[in-house]
Amino acid sequence: MDEPIFKLFEKLKLSMSMFAKNIEPTASHFWLADWQSHSGHLHSLEDVLTDLWYHEDQDGRETRVYPGLIALSREQMTFANEINLLKDEFRKAVHRIKDNDDKNWREIQSQLARRYLSLNDSLSKEGLHRLHLKQVFRHIPLVVRRPEKVGFSWYTSGRSIKKITKQEAYDLLCKLNTDATHIKIQIERLSSLADSEPLARVQNQAPVLRANMVFADKKRRSMNVSLPLMFPSEGKRNLPTFNLPPVEPPKQRQRLVRSDIKIEDDPFLPSIRVHRYATRPPSFY
């Protein structure tokens, strides 16, 4: 068993708890959206930062979102950055284990859950038994200047679109069960295309909350914020102007679809999420 990974995880969790307790949640320096937790009680900052476990039937692409604004002292900014570095160290350690022996990682993950839950009876609820690595790895959102204004908005246009060749699509299909009838049909369908025709592999992504910031010099910056946005107080005792984001993202995509290059709505090779372009981009040749 890889003992250092346990020590690193416990160090990370302890650091986040200590950091949360170090921050005085005053009305002028601290705001957390009063969204309800999975168990029905309001979150503290410690709850938010140490929410590292899957809930039952949770989509693995999704991370629970906790909007907030927190003004930090110089020392607290350093502390928050150190936590982000610890998260990076833990992520690298996990990837090393998974790359060497994925079965060993699954056993380690189970051991971590048993250790953690034994220290936290309140989390012994059925379903909280597996580390949600995206929630462990995600950084505390930090900016090095205090924004004057923060506009929270849901970004629901998330689709990962990768242009691939016919040969790459064929290779992906061959990794599946090529004896299955539906895979054979898709291979035949693919063979009817010209070798030069580009294809699009599409992955729908979970909605993300974004913070759109305006600074004193009128410069702007946007970043994804699944955790509270933190920034230096710069001697000011009030928070930036901000809006209250809706709890649920809008059901419809908000961005206009590009008119120059369009992807067909129906997948051409559904088993590997590959579509044809309705308006053809330049070929690979």
N, C-alpha and C positions, 0 to 999 in steps of 0.2 A: 504494500500500500504506500502511496506517495504522501508521506507525512507533511512535507513542506506546504502542499496546497491547502491543507487544513489550517496551518498556522497563518498563512497568507490571507485566507478568507476571514478568519477570526480577527486578524489585525485590521482588515478593511472594514468589517462590520463595527468593530469597536471604535475606529477612527470616525466613522460616520455618526455613531451615537454621541461621541464626545463633541464633535463639531456642532451637532444639532442642539445639544444642551448648553453649548457656549454662546449661542446666539440668543439674545434677549428679545422675545417676540413683542416689541412695542408697536403701537399703532403707527408710529411715524417711520419705522424702519423695516417693517415686516408685514407682508400680506400673503396669505394662502387662500386660494379659492375654496369656498366652503362646500365642495363636492363631497358627497357621502362616500365612505369606504365600502369595500365589498361586504363587510360585516355590519354596516349600518351606523357606525360612529364616525365622528369627525376626526380627521387626521391631525396629528402633530407633525412637526418637521421630521422628528425621528422616525415616525411611522412611514413617512414619504420616502426618506433616503434609504431605509432598510427594507423596503418592499421589494423583495428579490425572488419571489416564488410564484410559480404558476398557480392560478386559480383553476378549479375544475373546468374542463371543456374550453379553456382559453385558446384562442388562435395564436399559434406560435409567432406569427408576424407582428402581433400587436403588443404594445407595452402600455401599461396604465399611465395615464397622463395626469400630472399635478401642477396646474398653473400657479405661479406665485412670483413675487418680487421681494428680494431681500437685499438691503444695503449692508455692506460689510466694512469692518475696519481693515487696515492694512494687514494686521496679523491674521484676521479671519480669511482674507483673500488668499494669503499664503497657505493656510490650513486647507481651504477648498481645493487649491491647485495640487497640494500633496495627495489629497484623496483621489483626484483624477489620475495622478501618476500611479497610485496603488491599484486603481482599476485597470490601468494599462498593463501593469505587472501581472495581475491576476489573469487577465485575458491571455497574455502570452504564455503563462504557465498552463492554462487550460488547453490552449491550442497545441502545445508541445505534447501533452498527454494524449489528446485525441488523435494527433497525427501518428503517434507511436503505437497506440493500442486503444481503439475506441471502446472495446468491451471493458477495459480497465477503467476508462473514464466513467462509464455508466455505473460501475460499482462505487467509484469515488463519489459520484454525485449522490448516490443513495446514502453513503456514509455521512456526507455533509448534511443532508436533510435530517438524519437521525440525531446528529450532534446538535444541530441548530434547534430543532424542535424540543429537545430535552431541556434546553435553556430557556425556552419561551413557550410556556403552557398555553398562552393565549393564541398561539398559532398552530395548535394541535388539531385544528379542524381538518376533516377529510378533504383532500384535494390540494392541500399545501404541502407537497412532498417532493417537489422537483425544482431545482434551480432554474429560473428564467434568465438565461445568460445575457440576453439583450438588456434586461433590467439591471443586471450586475455590472455589465460593461459600460453602460451609458454614462457619459460625463455629467457632472454638475455644470449647467450652462453658465459660463463666466465671461464677462466683458470687462476690459481694463479701464473703461471710462463710464461714468454715470450717464445713462440716457436721460433726456428731458421728457421724452414721451415714448410709450410702448403700446403698440396696437397688436392685440392678440387676434389671430384668425386661423381658421382651419384650412389646411391645404389638402384638397381631396382629388387632385388630378394625378395622383401618384401612379404612374405606370413606368416600369422599367422596360425599355424597348431596345433590343440589341439586334443589329443587322448581321445576319449570318448567311453563309453560302449554302448551296444545295448539298455539297459534300458534308458540311458540318451538321446539317439537319439529318442526313442519312446516318451519320455516325451516332447521333443522339437516339435515333429510332433503333439502331442495332444494339444499343445497351439495354433495350427492353426485351420482352419475350417475343422474339421474332416468329415463334410458332403460332402465336395468337392471331386469329383472323383479322381483328381490327388493326393490328400492326402491319400485317401483310398488305391490307388495303391501302394504308397510308404510304407504305414504301412504293407501291405501284403508282399511287397518285403523284408522289414526288418524282418518280422516274419520267413522268410525262413533261416535266418542266425543262426548259433550256438550262444548261449548266451555268450560264452567266446570270440567271435571274436571281437577284437578291431577295432574301426573305427576312421577316421580322419575328423575333422571339419576344413574346410579351408576358410580363409578370405584373399583375395588379398589386399595388402596394397599399398598406393600411394608411388611413388618413393620419396626418401629423399636424400638431399645433405649432404655429410659427409666431415668433415675436418680431414685429417690425419696429425697429428703434430709430428714433431721431435724436441726435446729440446737439449740444449747445452750438456747435459750429455748423449746424444744419446738415451735416453728413448723415447718411442713413446706413443701416445694416439690418439684415434679417437672419434669423437662425431658428432651427427647430428647438423646441423647449418642452420636453416631456417632464422635466423637473423644474422647480422654481428658478427663474433667472436671477443671478447674483451679480453684483457690481459694487465698486467702491462708493462709500457714502459721500466722499469729497467734502465732508464737513456740513452737509445739508441734512436737516432733520425731517424732511418730508420725502415721500416716494415720488417718482416721476408720475406724470399724468398717464393713466392707463384705462383700458376698457375691460369689461367683464366678458370673457368669451363664453359662448353657449356650451353647455355640457356635452351635447352630441354634435358631431360634424354634420353638415348638410348632406342630404341624400344624393344630390345631383352634383356632377362635376361642375366646377366654377369657371374653369378656363375655356376659352374658345379653342376649338380644334383647328390646327393648322390647315390651311386650304391648299398649300402647294404639294404636300406629300401626305397621303391618307393611307391608312391600313384597313383592309377589309374587316368588317365586324366579326364575321364567323371565322374561326381558326381553320386553316387549310390542313394542318396536322395537329389535331386536338391533343393527342397524347403528350406532345412536347411543347404545346402552346405556341405553335408557329403559324403565322399569318402571311398571306400574300399582300403586297402593296397594291391598293386600288389605283393610286397614281404612282407610276413606277419611278423610283429614284435611279440614279446612274448605276449600271451594273458593276460587277467586280472586275470586269475585263475591258 
